[in-house]
Amino acid sequence: MRLSALAVACAVGCGARSDLLSELRTLDAAAPDEGADGSDCGHAVAFAKFGDDVYLPGVNGVPATGFTWDFWFKPATLPTSSAADLSTGATLVVAADGVGCEDIYVGFGTVQTPANELAFNVDSLGECGARDTSPIHYTPSSGFVLGKWYFIAVSHDYGTGYSRLYVDGALVASKTASDTPIPRILPVTVGRWYDRAQTAYNEFDGAIDELHIYGRVLGDSEITSEYGSGSGSYGSPTDTGLVAGYHFDEGTGAAASDYAVGGAAGILESSARWEAGFVCKP
């Protein structure tokens, strides 16, 4: 967020109260930020629970050979409980439908992992008898800092069974497990757990920017490139293996365009809204 010089000068030089300056910041929050080189940092989607999410219709986020999801997130609040619990956690991205225990998920908390830890869950075909009973999970030693942007990437290779979780470009958790791909398109939702049928909970409070969904497993060096030394990578329709991509730069309306060739727009639901983005357009 950047206030105009005129607005700040008037708020301070004209003897305005401090709460006026605060109000000006609030009014400017939806305006796109600007990089140090003058580049356009666009927008991000903000969630405040209340059923907020972005639905990505028609996206096959879990191809049968393998996949990678990566994005930036900024928490406003986070779960504090160390108890293993999904319902009080916070969903970042989930692919789920009405079939129980056949879900792919990255967010805070699972049935088996603490609500206050980031986790990556990959269920197998076979409902609850084949669910992921040991999702990989991670939290920094000092915890995630509220109001700070983080880069998250997860991948799963169905050929090798290898799952990876990255934070800020670094591999922080991994495992190998034998599993069977789920042979149908699972609806993808950003910002809360919603299976598009009957279950909706586990809502995220914060913002998400620059979501990339690949139909292949990216290597470590590619994840490093996506992280972009802490500034991110602005996706392109020509990125190899891209299934769907969202800059979230619209800043108005309830549609988030998919920049992948032939992609369908995501839909902002409930009170999901726009705020200043993080990843800048080159």
N, C-alpha and C positions, 0 to 999 in steps of 0.2 A: 504494500500500500504506500502511495506517495501523495501527500497533500500538495496542492498547487502553492507556489510561492506567494501568490496574491492572497490566497485564503489564510495562510499562516500569518502573513504580515498584518492583515486586517485584524485577525483574532488577537494578536499580541499587541501590535502597535496602536490599535484603536481602543485599547483598554478593556477588551472583552474578558469575560470571566474564563477560568480554566475549563469549566464544563462546556463552553462553546467550542473550544478547540477539540475537546473530546467528541463532541457531536459532529464536527467536521470530519474527524477521522472515521467515525461510524458511517457517515454518508459516502465517504470515498472508498469504503472497503470493497465495494463491488467493482471498482475500476481496475483494469488490468495494470499489473506492475510493469516495471521497465528494467531491463538488465543494465549493467554498468556500461555496456557498449551501445545502449539505446535500443536494443532488441526488444521485441514485444513478448512479454511473459504471459499474456492472455489471462485465462481464468482457470479455476478449479471448481469442483463441485463440493459444496459444504453440506454436511448432514448434522442434524441435531436430535436424532432419534425421532419420535413422533411418526414412525412408519416411513421415514425418509429412505429412499434408495434410488438407484438407477438400474432399470431393467434393460438387458441387452437381447432383444428378440432375435431368434434365428441363429445365434452365434454358437458354433460348435467349439466350445472352449476346452474340450477334453477328447481330442482325436485318439484313435485306438493305438497309434504308434507311440505317442508321447506328446508333451506340451510344455510350454513355459508361459507363465504370467509374470509381468513386472509392472510396477507403478510406484508412485510417490504418495505417502500419506503423512498427514499432520494431525496428531491427536489434540482435541480440546479437553477431553477427560478420558480416562481409561479405567477398566475394572481394577479393583484393588484386592479382591479375594484370591488367596492362594489355594483355595479348594478346587478340585477338578470339577468343572461345570461349564457347560455350553450355554445354558439359558441366560447366564449373567455376564457372558463374555461380550465381544464386539467383533462383528463380521466385517472383514474388508472386502473379500470377493468369495462368492460361493456358486457352485454349479450343482443344482439339486432339483429334483422333482418330487412327486408324491410317493415314490417308492422308498421305504424306510432303509436307512443305513447304506445307501448307495449315493454318496455325496463326495464332492471334492471341495475343499475349503481352506482358505487362509484367513486367519484372524486371531483374536484373543480368546483362549479357552476352548476346550473340547470336553467330551464326556470323560476322557482319560487324562487330560492335562489341565494345569491351573488356569483359572480365568484371567489371571494377570500376566500370562506369558503368551507370546506370539507362537502360533502353531500352524502346521501344514498337515492336513488330513486327506488321505487318499483311500477311499473305500474301494472294495473290489466287487465285482458282480456276485450276487448271492445274498443280498439283503443283510440282515444283522448277523448271520452266521459267517459273513465274510468281510465284516467291517474292519477298518484300521484300528487295531487295539493299542497301537503304540505310535501315535503321531509324533513326528519330530517337532521340537519346540525350543524356544530360546527367549531370553530376556537379557539385556546388557547388565553388567554388574551393578550399575547405578540406576537401572531402570530406563524406560523410554521417557524423554523429556517432553512435557506438554508444550504445544506451540512450536515444536521443531519439526522440520520436514525430514523424512526418512525414505530411503529407496528400498523397496522390497522386491525380491524375485523368488519364485518357486518353480521347480520343474520336476517332471516325472517321466521316466523312460520305461514304457511297458515291456520293452525287449529285455532289459536288464533288471527291472524292478527297482532302479535307483531313484530315490527322491532327494532333492536338495532344497535348502532354504538359505537365502542370502539376505544380508542386511548391509546396506551401504556398500555394495559391491563385493563383500567378503562372505565366503561360505561359512555359515555358523552352525549348521546342523545337517546331517544326512543319514540315510539308511538304505539298505537293500531289502526288499520283501517281494515274495512271489505273489502276483495278483493278476486278475483277469480284467481287461478293459470292460467298461459298461457300454454295451452296443446300441446306444441311443443318444440323441442330443439332449443334454441336461440344460435347462434354462439357467442363464448366468445372471446373477444379481450382485450389485455393488452397494455396500453400505449397511446391509442387514441380512440376516438369514431368512430367506423366503423361498419355499419350494414351489411357489406358484399354484399350490393346492390348498393346504390347510395349516401349514406351520409357518409362522412369521414372528421372529424374536431376535435376540442377540444383536442389538443395533449399535452402530458406530457413531460416535460424537466427534466430529472433526472434518477434515477435508481430504480429498483424493484428486490427484492430477496425473495426466499422461499415462494411461493404461494401455499396455501392449499385450496381446494374446497371440502366441505363436503355436503353430501345429507341429512343432519340433522342439527338441531339447537344445537350448543354447549352451555352448561351452563356457568355461570360466572366463576366458578372455572376452567373449561376447557380452557376458554379464558386466564385466568391467567397463566395456564400451558403453553399455546402456546406462551405467551409473554416471558416466561422463565426468569423473573427478569431482563429483558432488553437485554438479549443475544439471545433470540429466541429459537424455538424448531425445531430441524432437523427432518422433517417428516419421517414416516415409512409406507411401504405398508400395514401394519397390523392395522393402525389407524382406529378405528371404524367409519364406514360411509364415508370413503374417496371415493370421486368420481374421483379426479385428484390431482396430486401434482407435483410441479416443484421446484427442488433445484436451477436450473439455474447455475449449476456448470461446464458446458461443457467447456467454455472458448474458443472454436473455432467452426467454422462452423455455420450453420443457423438452427440447430435443437436443441430444448430444450426437453429432455426426460421427460416423465411422469412416475414417479416412482410407481404410482398405478398399481395394477395387470391388465395387458392387456391394459394399457393406450397407446394412440398415442402421438407422439412427437409434441410439439408446434413448430411453424415456425417463426423465426425472419424475419421480412419484412423490406424493404427499407434499411435504414442505422442503424437499431438497432444493438447494438454491446455489447461486453462483457467488464466488468470491475471487479475490486476486489470486492468480496462479503462481506456480513456482518454476516450471520448466519453460524456458524462453524459446521462441521461434528464432531460428538463425537469421 
